[in-house]
């Protein structure tokens, strides 16, 4: 339960957290996948708490899921090329 208390409670704070934990541009694709999935979960949670920014937080959650899907597709493409 302590972990929930350290999670951002506003959309602005969530953007700050996402910026702080952003991987290096040349990071491994699996690192980027983890980053986008974590952000999607974080924005989804924020949408339930920061009701004034509910729809905007849901937009960001969906954006991060789409980014994760794109990274996942790249990972699968690289795996199929090495076979």
C-alpha positions as CSV (number, residue, x, y, z in Angstrom):
1,X,0.0,0.0,0.0
2,X,2.9,2.3,0.5
3,X,3.8,2.1,-3.2
4,X,0.4,3.5,-4.1
5,X,1.1,6.6,-1.9
6,X,4.3,7.3,-3.9
7,X,2.4,7.2,-7.2
8,X,1.5,10.5,-8.9
9,X,-1.9,11.8,-8.1
10,X,-2.2,14.4,-10.8
11,X,-1.7,14.4,-14.5
12,X,1.1,17.0,-14.2
13,X,2.9,14.9,-11.6
14,X,2.5,11.9,-13.9
15,X,4.1,13.8,-16.8
16,X,7.0,14.6,-14.4
17,X,7.5,11.0,-13.4
18,X,7.4,9.9,-17.1
19,X,10.1,12.4,-18.0
20,X,12.3,11.4,-15.1
21,X,12.2,7.7,-15.9
22,X,12.5,8.1,-19.7
23,X,15.2,5.8,-21.1
24,X,18.1,6.9,-23.2
25,X,17.3,7.2,-26.9
26,X,19.6,4.3,-27.7
27,X,18.2,2.0,-24.9
28,X,17.3,-1.6,-25.7
29,X,13.8,-2.0,-27.1
30,X,12.7,-4.1,-24.1
31,X,13.6,-1.1,-21.9
32,X,11.4,1.1,-24.0
33,X,8.6,-1.5,-23.9
34,X,8.7,-1.6,-20.1
35,X,8.7,2.2,-20.0
36,X,5.6,2.6,-22.2
37,X,3.7,-0.1,-20.4
38,X,4.5,1.4,-17.0
39,X,3.4,4.8,-18.2
40,X,0.1,3.4,-19.5
41,X,-0.6,1.9,-16.1
42,X,0.4,5.1,-14.4
43,X,-1.8,7.4,-16.5
44,X,-4.7,4.9,-16.2
45,X,-4.4,5.1,-12.4
46,X,-4.1,8.9,-12.5
47,X,-7.3,9.1,-14.5
48,X,-9.2,7.6,-11.5
49,X,-7.7,10.1,-9.1
50,X,-7.3,13.4,-11.0
51,X,-10.9,13.6,-12.1
52,X,-10.5,17.1,-13.5
53,X,-8.1,15.6,-16.1
54,X,-9.8,12.2,-16.4
55,X,-10.2,12.2,-20.1
56,X,-6.8,13.7,-20.8
57,X,-5.1,11.0,-18.6
58,X,-7.0,8.3,-20.5
59,X,-5.7,9.8,-23.7
60,X,-2.1,9.5,-22.4
61,X,-2.7,6.0,-21.2
62,X,-3.9,5.0,-24.7
63,X,-1.0,6.9,-26.3
64,X,1.5,4.9,-24.2
65,X,-0.3,1.6,-25.0
66,X,0.0,2.5,-28.7
67,X,3.7,3.3,-28.3
68,X,4.2,-0.1,-26.5
69,X,2.4,-1.9,-29.3
70,X,4.7,-0.2,-31.8
71,X,7.8,-1.2,-29.9
72,X,6.5,-4.8,-29.4
73,X,6.0,-5.0,-33.2
74,X,9.6,-3.9,-33.8
75,X,10.8,-6.5,-31.3
76,X,8.9,-9.2,-33.1
77,X,10.2,-8.0,-36.4
78,X,13.8,-8.2,-35.2
79,X,13.2,-11.7,-33.8
80,X,11.8,-12.9,-37.1
81,X,14.8,-11.4,-39.0
82,X,17.3,-13.4,-36.9
83,X,15.7,-16.7,-37.6
